[in-house]
Amino acid sequence: MNKAKQIINKLTKDPRFIIVLIILVVLIVAAIFIYNKRYSPTNETMTLNEYYEVAEGEMALITDGELMTKSEGAPNAIVRNETPYVRYDVINKAVNDIYAYDSSEKKVSYTTVAGTYQAGIGSKGYTFKGSNVGTDYVPCIEERGTAYLALEFVKATNGTEYTFNKDPYRAAIYTPGTERTVAKINDDTPLRRFGGNRSKIVASVKDGDEVTVVDNYGSWSQILTEDGELGCVPNGYISDRETKTNKTGVAQENLKHNLTNDVIKMGWHQVFSKPTNNELTSVLETTTGMNVISPTWLQINSNRGGLNDFSSAEYVKACHDRGIEVWVLVSNIERDIDESILFNTTSSRENLENNIINAVVASGADGINLDMESVSDSDVVGYVEFIKELALKCQEHALVLSVDNYNLNSANYMIDIQSRFADYIVLFGYDETWTGSPTAGSNNSIKWVKKNVEAMLDAGVDKKQLILAIPFYTRLWKQTGNTLTSEAVTLKETPTILSNNNATETWLKDNKENYAEWTSGDSKYMIWIVDNKSLKERCAYAMEKNIAGIAAWKLGNETKETWNMIAETVQ
C-alpha cells in the first residue's frame, strides 16, 4: 500500500503526468459533449407552419399520409371563408376519379353510377340528376384560372373522408378503398420531423391517441395524427397496429355491365353514306359466325355535338333477322373537330350524348361503339366524363356501350375509369407500325399483341370486357435509298402482290407471322403478312386469355376462309 502511495506521489509531482491527465480529462469531457450533441434527445422545436411551409390563405395537403409538395403556379389547396378547397386536378389524382371542369360555362361535373352532380363556379348548392341540393358553402370556386373543390363537396359526392385543422391550415384526405395501418400511442412522446432523437420536435402525441402509420424507418415510424400532424416517433411508442380500409360508397361502384353470354365476333362495316348501307348483303356473304356488326354511321361534324347520320332501320332489321347485333360506331375523325370544346364544354358534351342516343334508338340498333381518336392529354378528363355520362344514358335505354382504345403506350384514356362504366373495351391490336413509322415492321407481332392485352388487364379491364381488334390489312414497305414509305394492303390483296413479285414467304417464329421481301429497280419491298394463319394465332391467344372476343377492321378486306377460321377458333 505504501509503495502504491509512493508511486502516486511521484506521478503527481511529474509535470508530464499532469499534462497527460489534463488532456485525458479534456478528451472525456469532449466525448461526453459530442455524444450528447449527437445522440441525446434534443428539445429544439419547429412550428408546423415552418414544417408545412403554409403561405397566407393556403393550406397544407396530406393525401393518404403523403405531404404534397407545393406546385408552381396555382397552389394545391387554399382556405376561403374557413372552407378548405383543393384544386380539381389534384383531387382527381388523389381519388383516382375525375371531376370535369368547364372553364367556359363555369361548371364542374362529376358522374357516379348513381347519377351526375353539377356545381356552378362561385354558387352555393349543386344539382344531382337535375335536382337542386342546398349547401351552406360554395362547392367550387375559381382562382388563377383553375377550379378548386370544397372538400365537403368531394366528401358528399365521392365519399372521400378528410380532416381539417387550423394554425396552420392543413387537411388530410383518405382515398376511399385504400388500405392503411392504424395504431395507438402507448405513452406521451414528442413527434419529431424525422426519425431520430436529434430531429426537431413539431408536436406531441399523447397516450391513447389513434394514428395512421405512414412509413417505417427501422426503429422509428412516420405517423399521421387525427389532427393532421405528420411526424416520427420510436416504434416502442406504437401498439395495436391493424389494417383498415378507408370507407367506400356508390362512387367506387362499377356500373352494372350489359354483357352478352356469347363470345363476341364483331366486324366493322365502313359506311360513307346512306346508299352504302345497300352493300350489307354482299358484305354478309363473306362472313360466318359474326354476331355483331358495327357500321360507321355517326360522324361528329361540329364542336356542339352535331352528327352526320347514315343510320338505317332497314339495315338493323336485316341484321337482326340473321341473329346479328348492331353497335353503331361514332367517330371524330372525318371532320375537323376541336375536342377541347366538344368534351370540356358541358352543353356540347350533353348535346352530343343526346344526339347519339336519339339516333341509335331511332334506328333500333343494340349498342354504340365509340371511336374517338387523337384526343389530347388536356381533353381526356372531359372525354372520360363524356363516357361516364353516356354510359348512364345507355343503361337507361338498354344499349351496349363499347369504347375503342389504342394500346397503353400510345395513349391512355383512363382505362381503369372507362372500364368501370363502359360495357366493353376494344383494344386496337394493330398498327404496331404505321404510316410514317421511322422503321419498317410488323402490323401486329404476337409479342406486341400479348404485351398490350396484358397491359389492359393489369390496368383494370375485366377479361369479360376486353375485345381484341384484329386487322384485315397490313403494310407494304418500300425502301429507296434513305426514303421509307408504306401503303396499306388488304388481306385478300396480299397473295396477288406476292405472286406478281415471285416473293417467297418465311415464317417468323417469334412474330408468328409470315414475312417476304423482294427488290425492284432501286427499291426494296418488305411485308409482314397478315393472313389467316397469323390471325388464327391472335384469335387463339384471345381465347386462351378467356377475353370477351374479337373485332375486325374492316369487312370487305378479308376472304370467306378468314371467317371460317374465326368461327372455328373464336368460341
C-alpha positions in Angstrom: 0.0 0.0 0.0 2.9 2.3 1.0 4.5 1.5 -2.3 1.4 2.5 -4.3 1.2 5.8 -2.4 4.9 6.4 -3.3 4.1 5.8 -7.0 1.1 8.2 -6.9 3.1 10.9 -5.1 5.8 10.5 -7.6 3.5 10.8 -10.6 1.6 13.8 -9.2 4.9 15.6 -8.9 5.8 14.8 -12.5 4.7 17.6 -14.9 4.3 15.2 -17.8 1.7 13.2 -15.8 -0.2 16.4 -15.0 -0.3 17.2 -18.7 -1.5 13.8 -19.7 -4.2 13.8 -17.0 -5.4 17.2 -18.2 -5.5 16.0 -21.8 -7.4 12.9 -20.7 -10.0 14.9 -18.8 -10.5 17.3 -21.8 -11.0 14.3 -24.1 -13.5 12.7 -21.8 -15.4 16.0 -21.5 -15.3 16.5 -25.2 -16.5 12.9 -25.8 -19.4 13.5 -23.4 -20.3 16.7 -25.2 -20.1 15.2 -28.6 -22.2 12.2 -27.5 -24.9 14.4 -26.0 -24.8 16.6 -29.1 -25.2 13.7 -31.5 -27.2 11.1 -29.6 -29.1 12.6 -26.6 -32.7 13.8 -27.4 -32.9 17.4 -28.4 -35.6 19.7 -27.2 -35.3 22.0 -30.2 -38.6 22.6 -31.8 -40.1 23.9 -35.1 -43.6 25.0 -35.7 -46.0 23.1 -38.0 -46.2 26.3 -40.1 -42.4 26.1 -40.6 -42.7 22.4 -41.4 -45.6 22.6 -43.8 -44.5 26.0 -45.3 -48.0 27.3 -45.5 -48.4 30.7 -47.1 -51.2 33.0 -46.1 -54.6 31.8 -47.4 -53.1 28.4 -48.5 -53.4 25.0 -46.9 -51.0 22.0 -46.4 -52.5 18.9 -48.0 -51.8 15.4 -46.9 -53.1 12.6 -49.2 -53.1 9.1 -47.7 -50.3 10.1 -45.4 -48.1 11.9 -48.0 -47.5 15.6 -47.7 -48.0 17.0 -51.1 -45.1 19.2 -52.3 -46.0 22.7 -53.4 -46.6 23.2 -57.1 -45.7 26.1 -59.3 -48.5 28.4 -60.2 -51.8 27.9 -58.5 -51.4 26.3 -55.0 -52.7 22.8 -54.4 -55.0 23.8 -51.6 -56.5 27.0 -50.2 -58.9 28.2 -47.5 -61.7 30.7 -48.2 -64.3 31.7 -45.6 -62.9 29.0 -43.3 -63.7 26.3 -46.0 -60.9 24.1 -47.3 -60.6 23.8 -51.1 -58.3 21.6 -53.2 -57.5 22.1 -56.9 -59.7 19.8 -59.0 -56.9 18.1 -60.9 -55.2 17.4 -57.6 -58.4 15.8 -56.3 -58.6 13.7 -59.5 -55.2 12.2 -58.8 -55.9 11.7 -55.1 -59.3 9.9 -55.5 -58.4 8.1 -58.8 -61.5 9.5 -60.5 -62.5 12.7 -62.5 -64.2 15.9 -61.8 -64.6 17.7 -65.1 -64.0 21.4 -65.1 -65.8 23.6 -67.7 -63.9 26.9 -67.8 -66.3 28.4 -70.4 -69.6 27.7 -68.8 -68.2 27.8 -65.3 -69.3 24.3 -64.1 -67.9 21.2 -62.6 -69.4 17.8 -63.4 -68.9 14.6 -61.6 -70.6 11.3 -62.5 -71.1 8.1 -60.4 -73.2 5.1 -61.1 -76.0 6.8 -59.3 -76.0 9.9 -61.5 -74.3 13.2 -62.4 -73.5 16.0 -60.0 -73.0 19.5 -61.3 -72.0 22.7 -59.5 -71.7 26.2 -60.8 -68.5 28.1 -60.0 -69.0 30.5 -57.1 -72.6 29.5 -56.2 -73.9 27.7 -53.2 -75.6 24.3 -53.8 -75.3 21.9 -56.7 -77.6 19.6 -58.7 -77.8 15.8 -58.7 -79.6 14.3 -61.6 -81.0 17.7 -62.3 -82.5 18.3 -58.8 -81.2 21.0 -56.6 -79.2 20.2 -53.4 -78.7 23.1 -51.0 -75.4 23.7 -49.1 -74.2 26.4 -46.7 -70.9 26.5 -48.5 -69.8 27.1 -52.1 -68.9 23.7 -53.7 -66.4 25.1 -56.2 -64.6 28.4 -56.8 -62.2 29.6 -59.5 -58.9 31.2 -58.9 -55.8 31.7 -61.0 -57.6 30.1 -64.0 -58.4 26.8 -62.3 -61.2 25.3 -60.3 -61.0 24.5 -56.6 -63.4 22.0 -55.0 -64.6 22.2 -51.4 -63.5 19.1 -49.6 -67.1 18.9 -48.2 -68.4 18.7 -51.8 -65.9 15.9 -52.6 -67.0 14.0 -49.5 -70.7 14.5 -50.4 -70.2 13.3 -54.0 -67.2 10.9 -53.9 -67.2 9.8 -50.2 -63.6 10.8 -49.5 -63.1 11.3 -45.8 -60.9 14.2 -44.6 -59.8 16.1 -41.5 -59.3 19.9 -41.4 -57.3 21.8 -38.8 -56.1 25.4 -38.3 -52.9 27.1 -37.1 -51.7 26.3 -39.7 -54.4 25.3 -42.2 -54.0 21.7 -43.0 -56.1 18.9 -44.4 -55.6 15.2 -44.6 -57.7 13.2 -47.1 -58.2 9.4 -47.2 -58.9 7.9 -50.6 -61.9 5.5 -50.5 -61.0 1.9 -50.7 -57.3 2.4 -49.8 -55.8 0.3 -47.1 -53.8 1.9 -44.3 -52.3 0.9 -41.0 -53.8 2.4 -37.9 -52.4 2.1 -34.4 -52.4 3.6 -30.9 -49.8 5.6 -29.0 -49.0 3.9 -25.7 -47.3 6.9 -23.9 -46.8 10.6 -24.2 -43.9 11.4 -26.6 -42.6 14.2 -28.8 -43.5 14.0 -32.5 -40.3 14.7 -34.5 -40.0 15.8 -38.1 -37.7 12.9 -39.0 -36.7 9.7 -37.3 -34.0 10.1 -34.6 -33.7 11.9 -31.3 -31.8 14.8 -32.8 -34.6 15.8 -35.1 -36.7 18.8 -34.2 -40.0 18.4 -32.4 -43.0 19.5 -34.4 -45.8 18.5 -32.0 -46.5 15.8 -29.4 -48.7 12.8 -29.2 -50.5 11.5 -26.1 -51.1 8.1 -24.6 -54.1 6.6 -26.3 -54.0 8.7 -29.4 -55.1 6.9 -32.6 -52.8 7.5 -35.5 -52.1 6.3 -39.1 -48.8 4.6 -39.6 -47.4 6.0 -42.9 -43.9 4.5 -43.1 -41.3 2.6 -41.2 -37.7 3.8 -40.8 -36.1 1.0 -38.8 -36.7 1.7 -35.2 -38.8 4.8 -36.0 -42.1 5.2 -37.9 -43.7 8.1 -39.6 -47.3 8.7 -38.3 -50.2 11.0 -39.1 -52.4 12.1 -36.2 -56.1 12.8 -36.3 -55.2 16.5 -36.1 -53.3 16.4 -39.3 -49.8 16.4 -37.7 -47.2 14.4 -39.6 -44.0 13.3 -37.9 -42.0 10.4 -36.4 -41.9 8.5 -33.1 -39.9 5.5 -31.9 -41.6 2.2 -32.7 -41.8 1.4 -29.0 -44.5 4.0 -28.6 -46.8 2.4 -31.2 -49.1 -0.5 -30.4 -52.2 -2.3 -31.6 -51.4 -2.0 -35.3 -54.1 -3.1 -37.6 -55.0 -2.7 -41.3 -58.0 -0.6 -42.0 -59.8 0.0 -45.4 -61.0 3.6 -45.9 -64.7 3.9 -46.4 -66.2 3.4 -49.9 -69.5 4.3 -51.3 -71.5 4.4 -54.5 -68.8 6.5 -56.2 -66.5 3.5 -56.1 -69.0 1.1 -57.6 -69.0 -0.1 -61.2 -71.9 0.4 -63.4 -73.7 -2.9 -64.0 -72.4 -4.1 -67.3 -74.6 -5.2 -70.1 -72.6 -8.2 -71.3 -73.6 -10.9 -73.7 -73.2 -14.6 -72.9 -71.8 -15.2 -76.4 -68.2 -14.7 -77.4 -68.0 -11.5 -79.4 -67.2 -11.8 -83.1 -67.6 -8.3 -84.5 -66.8 -6.8 -87.8 -66.6 -3.0 -88.6 -68.5 -2.0 -91.8 -67.2 1.2 -93.2 -70.2 3.3 -94.4 -69.6 6.6 -96.2 -73.2 7.5 -97.0 -76.7 6.1 -96.7 -76.5 4.3 -100.1 -73.5 2.4 -98.8 -75.9 0.5 -96.5 -77.1 -1.3 -99.6 -73.8 -3.2 -99.6 -74.8 -5.1 -96.4 -76.0 -8.2 -98.3 -72.7 -8.6 -100.2 -70.7 -7.9 -97.0 -72.5 -10.6 -95.1 -72.0 -13.2 -97.8 -68.4 -13.5 -96.8 -68.9 -13.8 -93.0 -69.5 -16.9 -91.0 -70.4 -16.7 -87.3 -70.2 -13.0 -87.0 -72.6 -11.9 -84.3 -72.0 -8.2 -84.0 -71.6 -5.6 -86.8 -70.6 -2.0 -86.3 -71.5 0.3 -89.2 -69.7 3.7 -89.2 -72.9 5.6 -89.2 -72.4 8.6 -86.8 -69.8 11.2 -87.6 -69.3 14.2 -85.3 -69.5 17.3 -87.5 -69.4 20.2 -85.1 -67.9 21.3 -81.7 -71.5 21.5 -80.5 -72.0 17.7 -80.9 -73.8 17.7 -84.2 -73.8 14.5 -86.2 -73.8 13.2 -89.8 -76.2 10.3 -89.5 -76.1 7.4 -92.1 -78.2 5.0 -89.9 -80.9 2.8 -91.4 -83.6 0.9 -89.6 -83.9 -1.5 -92.6 -80.2 -2.3 -92.2 -80.8 -3.1 -88.5 -83.7 -5.3 -89.2 -81.8 -7.2 -91.8 -79.0 -7.9 -89.3 -81.5 -8.9 -86.6 -83.1 -11.3 -89.0 -79.7 -13.0 -89.2 -79.1 -13.0 -85.5 -76.5 -10.2 -85.7 -76.5 -7.3 -83.2 -75.7 -3.8 -84.5 -73.4 -1.5 -82.5 -73.4 1.9 -84.2 -69.9 3.4 -84.5 -69.5 7.1 -83.5 -66.3 8.7 -84.8 -64.5 12.1 -84.6 -62.0 11.6 -87.4 -64.0 12.6 -90.5 -64.3 16.3 -89.6 -62.1 19.0 -88.1 -63.4 18.9 -84.5 -62.0 20.8 -81.5 -62.2 18.2 -78.8 -61.3 20.8 -76.1 -64.6 22.5 -76.9 -66.6 19.3 -77.6 -65.7 17.4 -74.4 -64.9 20.2 -72.0 -68.0 22.3 -72.6 -70.9 20.9 -70.6 -73.6 21.8 -73.0 -71.7 20.5 -76.1 -70.9 17.2 -74.3 -74.6 16.7 -73.3 -75.8 17.7 -76.7 -73.5 15.0 -78.3 -74.7 12.4 -75.8 -78.4 13.1 -76.6 -77.8 13.2 -80.3 -76.1 9.8 -80.2 -78.8 8.2 -78.1 -81.6 9.6 -80.2 -80.0 8.3 -83.4 -79.3 4.8 -82.1 -82.7 4.4 -80.5 -84.4 5.6 -83.7 -82.5 3.0 -85.8 -83.4 0.2 -83.4 -79.7 -0.7 -83.0 -78.4 -2.6 -80.0 -75.5 -0.6 -78.9 -72.8 2.0 -79.5 -69.1 1.7 -80.4 -67.1 4.9 -79.6 -64.1 5.5 -81.8 -62.6 8.8 -80.5 -59.1 9.1 -81.8 -56.2 11.5 -81.1 -57.8 13.0 -78.0 -55.1 15.2 -76.4 -54.0 14.8 -72.8 -55.6 18.1 -71.9 -59.0 16.9 -73.1 -59.0 13.4 -71.7 -60.8 14.3 -68.5 -63.7 15.8 -70.4 -63.7 12.8 -72.8 -63.9 10.3 -69.9 -66.7 12.3 -68.3 -68.5 12.0 -71.6 -68.1 8.2 -71.5 -69.4 8.1 -67.9 -72.4 10.3 -68.8 -73.1 8.4 -72.0 -72.9 5.1 -70.1 -75.7 6.1 -67.8 -77.9 7.1 -70.8 -77.1 3.8 -72.5 -78.2 2.0 -69.3 -81.5 3.8 -69.4 -82.1 2.6 -72.9 -80.6 -0.9 -72.5 -77.9 -0.2 -75.0 -74.4 -1.8 -75.1 -71.5 0.7 -74.8 -68.2 -0.3 -76.2 -65.2 2.0 -76.4 -62.2 1.7 -78.7 -58.7 2.3 -77.3 -55.1 2.4 -78.5 -52.6 0.4 -76.7 -51.5 2.0 -73.5 -48.1 3.0 -74.8 -49.8 5.1 -77.5 -52.5 6.7 -75.3 -54.1 6.0 -72.0 -57.6 7.4 -71.9 -58.0 6.5 -68.2 -58.8 2.9 -69.0 -59.5 2.0 -65.4 -62.3 4.5 -65.2 -63.6 3.7 -68.6 -63.9 0.0 -67.7 -66.0 0.9 -64.6 -68.7 2.4 -66.8 -68.4 1.1 -70.4 -69.6 -2.5 -71.1 -66.7 -3.4 -73.4 -63.2 -2.1 -74.0 -61.9 -2.7 -77.5 -58.1 -2.8 -77.9 -56.7 -1.9 -81.3 -54.4 -4.9 -81.8 -52.8 -3.5 -84.9 -50.7 -0.5 -86.1 -47.6 -1.6 -84.3 -46.0 0.3 -87.1 -47.9 2.8 -89.1 -47.6 5.3 -91.9 -44.7 7.5 -91.1 -43.0 5.0 -88.8 -39.3 5.5 -88.7 -38.6 1.8 -89.3 -40.4 -0.9 -91.2 -42.0 -3.6 -89.2 -45.0 -5.8 -88.3 -48.5 -4.6 -88.1 -49.2 -6.8 -85.0 -46.5 -9.2 -84.0 -47.8 -11.7 -81.4 -45.4 -10.5 -78.7 -46.7 -7.0 -79.1 -50.3 -8.1 -79.1 -49.8 -10.2 -75.9 -48.0 -7.3 -74.2 -50.9 -4.9 -74.8 -53.6 -7.4 -73.8 -51.8 -8.0 -70.5 -51.4 -4.2 -70.0 -55.1 -3.7 -70.5 -56.0 -6.4 -67.9 -53.4 -5.0 -65.5 -55.0 -1.6 -65.9 -58.3 -2.8 -64.5 -60.2 -4.1 -67.6 -62.1 -7.3 -66.7 -61.3 -10.1 -69.1 -65.0 -10.5 -69.9 -65.0 -6.8 -71.0 -62.0 -6.9 -73.3 -62.3 -7.3 -77.0 -59.2 -7.7 -79.2 -59.4 -6.0 -82.5 -57.5 -7.7 -85.3 -56.6 -6.3 -88.8 -57.8 -7.5 -92.2 -54.9 -5.5 -93.7 -51.1 -5.0 -93.4 -48.5 -2.6 -94.7 -46.3 -3.0 -97.8 -43.0 -1.2 -97.1 -40.8 0.4 -99.7 -37.2 1.4 -99.1 -35.5 3.5 -101.7 -32.1 4.8 -100.5 -32.8 6.6 -97.2 -36.5 7.0 -98.0 -39.0 4.7 -96.4 -42.7 4.7 -97.3 -45.6 2.3 -96.9 -49.1 1.6 -98.1 -51.9 -0.4 -96.6 -52.9 -3.6 -98.5 -55.8 -5.8 -97.6 -55.6 -9.4 -96.6 -57.2 -10.6 -99.8 -54.9 -8.5 -102.0 -51.7 -9.7 -100.4 -51.5 -13.1 -102.2 -51.7 -11.4 -105.6 -48.9 -9.0 -104.7 -46.7 -11.8 -103.5 -47.4 -13.9 -106.7 -46.8 -10.9 -109.0 -43.3 -10.4 -107.5 -42.4 -14.1 -107.1 -41.9 -13.5 -103.4 -41.2 -16.3 -101.0 -42.8 -16.3 -97.6 -40.8 -17.1 -94.5 -42.5 -17.9 -91.2 -41.2 -15.8 -88.3 -41.4 -18.0 -85.3 -41.2 -15.2 -82.7 -43.7 -13.0 -84.5 -46.0 -15.9 -85.5 -46.5 -14.5 -89.0 -45.0 -14.8 -92.5 -42.6 -12.3 -94.0 -41.5 -11.6 -97.5 -39.2 -9.2 -99.3 -38.0 -8.5 -102.8 -36.3 -5.9 -104.9 -37.5 -4.0 -107.9 -35.2 -1.4 -109.5 -33.6 0.6 -106.8 -36.2 -0.3 -104.2 -36.5 -3.0 -101.6 -40.0 -4.1 -100.6 -40.9 -5.7 -97.3 -44.2 -7.1 -96.0 -45.1 -8.6 -92.6 -48.0 -10.7 -93.8 -51.5 -10.7 -92.2 -53.2 -13.8 -93.3 -55.5 -16.5 -91.9 -52.6 -18.4 -90.4 -51.3 -15.3 -88.4 -54.8 -14.2 -87.5 -55.6 -17.6 -86.1 -52.6 -17.3 -83.7 -54.1 -14.0 -82.4 -57.6 -15.4 -82.2 -56.3 -18.5 -80.3 -54.5 -16.3 -77.9 -57.6 -14.3 -77.2 -59.5 -17.5 -76.4 -56.6 -18.7 -74.3 -56.9 -15.5 -72.2 -60.6 -16.0 -72.0 -61.4 -12.5 -73.0 -64.8 -11.3 -74.4 -63.9 -11.8 -78.1 -62.5 -10.2 -81.2 -63.4 -7.4 -83.6 -62.0 -7.0 -87.1 -61.2 -3.9 -89.2 -62.7 -3.9 -91.7 -65.4 -6.0 -93.5 -64.6 -6.5 -97.2 -60.9 -6.8 -96.8 -61.0 -10.5 -95.9 -61.9 -13.8 -97.6 -64.6 -16.3 -96.7 -61.9 -18.6 -95.4 -61.0 -15.9 -92.9 -64.4 -16.0 -91.3 -64.4 -19.8 -91.4 -61.2 -19.7 -89.3 -62.7 -17.2 -86.9 -65.8 -19.3 -86.4 -63.7 -22.3 -85.6 -61.2 -20.6 -83.3 -63.3 -17.9 -81.5 -65.8 -19.8 -79.4 
